[in-house]
Amino acid sequence: MTAVVATLAGELCIKGRQTRFHMVRELLANISAAVRLRSSRVYGGLLVLDVDGDPSALSRVFGLAHYAVASEVRYDDLGDLVRRAAELTANDVRGRRFAVRARRLSEDRFTSLDVNRELGAALLGGSAGVDLESPEVTVYVDMVERGLAYVHTSLQAGPGGLPVGVAGRTVALVSGGIDSPVATWMIMRRGVVPVVLNLAIGGREHREAVLSEVKLLRPWAGRHDIKVYFIDGVPVMKALAEVRRPLRVIALKRVLYRLAEALARIEGAHSITTGESLSQVSSQTMWNLEAEEHGIELPILRPLIAMDKEDIVRVARSIGTYGVSAKVPEYCSLAGPSTTRASVSDVLEAEKSMNLDYAALVRSAEAVRVTLEGRAEAPREGHLDKSR
């Protein structure tokens, strides 16, 4: 069993009491999916966790700002705390520039400044000196209760954000390319559970690429499995062939929004998430976005809207999806070149001419659930998984 101290992401610390209680409860449930959580205690913005498993898994739990493996120290007074903390950290600071950062989360007979001063003095002799600006090693002392502290020197960055599950559900349009998995990851970071929708127009290889991307996203989702719906693209592409070529990509995007709306009604989702970036391609100009989403009742969330392609690729590499996404062809290009300024009336007319039954297409979708173990499991009953 390993003791871990974790700092809540800043936003959680400023929430109202009830909201914060709900979010921390969800956070602990997500932590329990990443590691085996034997016990937990909350001290303001600090969590003390006793865990089995690899603590580095906490780097994928949204809602944590930092975490560290720590040593529990029970002490009688300031001198006792300093002596015990110095014994634990002397090897870490030997020959190196260091700083001491103590914080007191409860009443005691001394202050955090007292600890900084006395522990710094105790460690100084074997070190290369104190450096409060850019230390090579920082000794952290978290005094959580009178007579109880946690000491560590290796603070790891968490992903920040909000715990997945606190902000509802969204239907995420995932094409298999670079952008949409990044958009899905970014909306997950805001506490949202994604339900993935893919228009199946690229055959088995395309389907497997989308599933591979979702499997890479799944560890970030905590206790929440990710559902993926593959909608038959053949009827859509046949209908699209009757639309004037300059409007095809825009009409296709509108069809995707309509399908997402239909799926959202089943899944209890309250938004649609896409990987669109303003003016990155012709279908994503401001004029075309206006025409594509005209009359769509759900909010369309676009986490990448102001990001450059290089920034999107950087995130894709960091979360591990780029290697898969970069090999997937851009299937929207099958619809051909697009106008950059479609009118709402033209797009609505094109959609009407396609005469698609969105609800029927969703009902006939193939649905799978991607689990934490990386399995893609079929729903228990029928094709469409209506469970929440």
N, C-alpha and C positions, 0 to 999 in steps of 0.2 A: 504493500500500500504506500502511496506517495502523497505527501502534503503539497498542495498547490495553492498559491494565492493568485487571484485574478481580479483585475480592475474592470469595473463596468465601463462601457463606452460612455462618453460624456453626456450624450443625449438622455440616456436612461436616468442619470443622476438628477436631472432637472424636471423630470415628470412629476405629476401629482401623485399623492400617496397610493391611491387605488390603481392608477395606470401603471405606476412603477412596480407595485406588487404583482400585477398581472404579467408584466413583461419579464420580471425576474423569474417568476414561476415558469414561464415558457423557456427562458434561457436555460434554467436548470434542467428542464426536460430535454432540451437539445444537447446540453453537455452530457447527459446520461446516454445519449445515442452515440456520442463520440468516444467516450471512455466509460468504464464502469464506475459509477459514482456511489461511493459507500456512505458519505455524509457530506453535508454542506452547511455553512453558517454564513449569514449575511451581516456585515458590519458597514452600514452606510453604503459607500461605493466600492467596497471590497468584499470579495467572496473568498472564503477559506474552504477548500475542497479536499477531501480524502478520496483518492482515485486509484483504480487498478487500470493498467494499460499504458499506452504511450501518451504522455502529456502533450506531445507536439500536435496531436489531433485537435487540440483546442485552438490552433491557429486557423481552423476552418469553422469556428463557431461564431457566427455574427452576434454582436452585442458585447464582445469582450475587447477592451482596449489593449490590455497587456496581461500576461500571465507568467508565472515563474514557479519552478520547483523550489520549495523552501524547507527550512529546518524549524521545527517547533522549539521554542525556548521558554521554559517556565523559570521565573526568577523571583527573588525576594525583594531586591532593591536595585537601585541604579548600578551600584558596583557589581552586583551579581549578573545583571543583564550585560554589562560591558564585558565582563570577564568571559561569559559564555559566548557572546557574539564574536569576540576577538578570537577565541579558540576555533570557531567555525570558519572564519574568513581570513585568517592570517596568511595561509598559503596562497589565496587568491590575489592578495595585494602585494605579496613579496616582490620587491624590485620593480614595482609599477606605480604609476601615479593614480591616486584614488580619491574618492569622495564618499562621504556618508550621508545618506538621505533617510532620516527617521520621520515617521508620522505616528501620532498618537490618536487613536480612535475612541478612547475612553479616558476617564479621569485616572490620574496616577499621582505619585508624590513628586514627579519631576516632569520636565517638558521634553519635547522632541529636540529642542536646541541643546539641552543638557546631554542627550544621547549623542548628537552629532559631535559635540565638543569632546566628550570623554572617550567615546569609541575611536574617534579620529586620533586622539593623543595615544591611545593604547596601540593602534596599528602603525603609527608613524615610523617607529624605529626600523621596521623591516621593509618599509616601502621606499619608493622613489620620490615620495613627497605628496602633499595634498594638492589637488588640482580641481577646483570647483567648476571650472569652465568646460574643460574637455578631458575628464578623467579616463584612464584606460580601464579602470574597474570602479563600479559603484556598489557600495554596500547598502542594501536596503534593510531597514528595520521597521516592521509594521507591528505596533503595539495595539493589539485588538481588544484586550481586556486587561484589567489590573493584574499583573503577574504573568501575563501570557503575551508572547511576541512571536513573530515569524521573521526569519533572517534569510536573505538570499542575495546573490550577486549576479544572476543571469536572467535579466528581464527580457522576455520575448514579446514581439508585437502581435497583437490580435488583429482581426480584420475590421474591428469597429462595427458601425451600423446598428441595426436593430435585430432582435432575435426573430428568425423565420417563424411565422405563424401569428405574429401580433398585428399584422396589417392587412389581413384578408387574403383573397385569392385573385389571381389574374390569369387570363388566357394568353400565353406567350407564343407568338408566331415564330417558329424556328424552321428556317429553310435548310439548315445544315452548313451554311456559309460562316464566315468569320464573325459577322456583326451580331446576329441574333442570339448566339449563346452568351456573348458578352452582355447584351442588354438584359437577358434573363438573369444572369449572375448579379448584375447591378440592381435589379428590382428585388431580387432575393435579399440583397444587403439592406434593403429598406424594410425587411420584415415580412415580405410577401411570399406566399406559396404559389409557385407557378404550375399551371396546367398547360402542357405543351401541345400545340396543334401544328401538324405538318401536312402539307398537301403532297401526297405521294405521286410524284411525276417522274422520278428518276430511277425506278426499279429497286431491286434488293440492295444494291451497293449504297444507294442514297439512303435507304431506310436504316441500314446498319451504321452509317456515318452519324445520322441523327441520334440513334440510340447510344452510340459511343460518346457523343457530346453530352447527352443527358446523364450518362453514367459518371462522367467527369464532374458534372455539376452536383450530383446527388450528395456527396459528402458534405457539401455546404448547407444542406437543407435540414440538418439536425434530425429530428424524429419524423419528419414528413417525407414519405415516398413521393416521387414525382410521376404523375400520370402523363402518358404520351398518346395522342390520338392521331392515327394516320388516316387521312381522308382520301378516298379514291380520286385521283386527279384526272382520270380519263374523261368523265363527263364534263368537267370544267374546261379542259383543253379543247374538246370538241366544240363546245359552245363558244369558246373564245375565238376559234377560227372564223366565226361569222362576224366578228367585230372588226371595224376598220383598224388597220395595222397601227397607226400612230396612237390609238387609244388602248391597245391590248394590255400593255403592262399596267396601266392605270386601272383598267377594268378588272384585271386579275387581283390587284391589291384590294380593290373594293370587295371583290368576292371573298377574299381572305378575312376581311373585317366582318362581313356578314356571317361567315362560318364561325368566326370567333364569338360573335354575339349569340348565335344559336347554342354553341357549346357552353358559353358562360351561364346560360339559363339552367342548364342541366347541372353544372358543377358548382353553382352558387358563387361564381366569380363576379367581380364588380368593375373590372377594367380589362383592357386589351393592352399587351405590351409588344412593341415591335423594335427592330434593330435599325430603324431609319435614322439617317444623319442628314441634316438639311443640305440639299443641293449636291450630295455625294454622287448621285446618279440622276438621270432625267426624271424618273418617277418620284423623286423626293424633293422636287422644287416646292416652294411655298404654295404656288398656284395648284400644282397637282395634288399636294397633300390636302388642300382645301376641298378639291373635287372628290378625292377618294373617300374622305371621311364625312362628307355631307350627309346629315341625317342619321349617322351612327349614334345610337343612344348611350353607349358606354364611353367613358373617358378612354382615350388612347394615350398610353404612356410611352414616351420615347426617351429612354435614358441616355441615348447616344446623340441626341439631336444637335448638340453644339460641339461634338468631338471630331477631330481630324482622324483620318484613317490610320495614321501612324499611332495615335493615342489608343485607338481601338485595338490595333494589333498588339501593342504593348500589354494591354490588359489580358488579351487572349493568351499571350505567351505566359503571363504570370499565373493564370488560373489553369493552364494546361490544355485548353481546347484548340489552340492554334494548329497543332500538328495534325489533328483530324480535319478541322475546318478548311485548311488551306488546300486540301486535296479534293474538296467537293466542288463540282462545276456550278456556275451560277445559272440555275434552272429558269429563273425569271427571264433570262435573255432569250429563251425559246419563243417568247411573245414578240420579239423583234424590237427595233428602235421606237422610241416614244417621243411624243410632243412634250415640250416643257411647260406648256400653258393650256392645259385642257380646261374646258368650261364645265361647270357643274351639270348643265343641261345635257351636254354631249355624253358625259359619263353615265348619268342616270338613264339616258336612252340606250346606251350600250349595255348596261346591266339588265334593263328590261328585255332587251332582245335576246339575252342569253337564257332567260326563262329557267333559272335553276331553282331547285327545291332545297334550300339550305338545311332545313331541319331533317329532311330525308338523308342528305349526304352525311350529316353528323350521326344520325342514328345507325347508319351502316358502316361507320368508321371501325377500323381495327384499333383496339385500345390495349395498352400494356402499362404495367406499373413497374417503375425502376426502383429497386430496393437498395438499402444501404450496403448490402453485400454485393451490389453490382448485377443482380439478376433482373432480367426483363420478364416479368411474370404476366401471364394472361389473366384477365378478370375471371372471377369465378363463374359468372353467369352471362351468357350471350357475348356479343361483341362490345357493347357500350357499357362501361363501368359507371353506374350512377351513384356509387357510394361517395360519401364525402370524408 
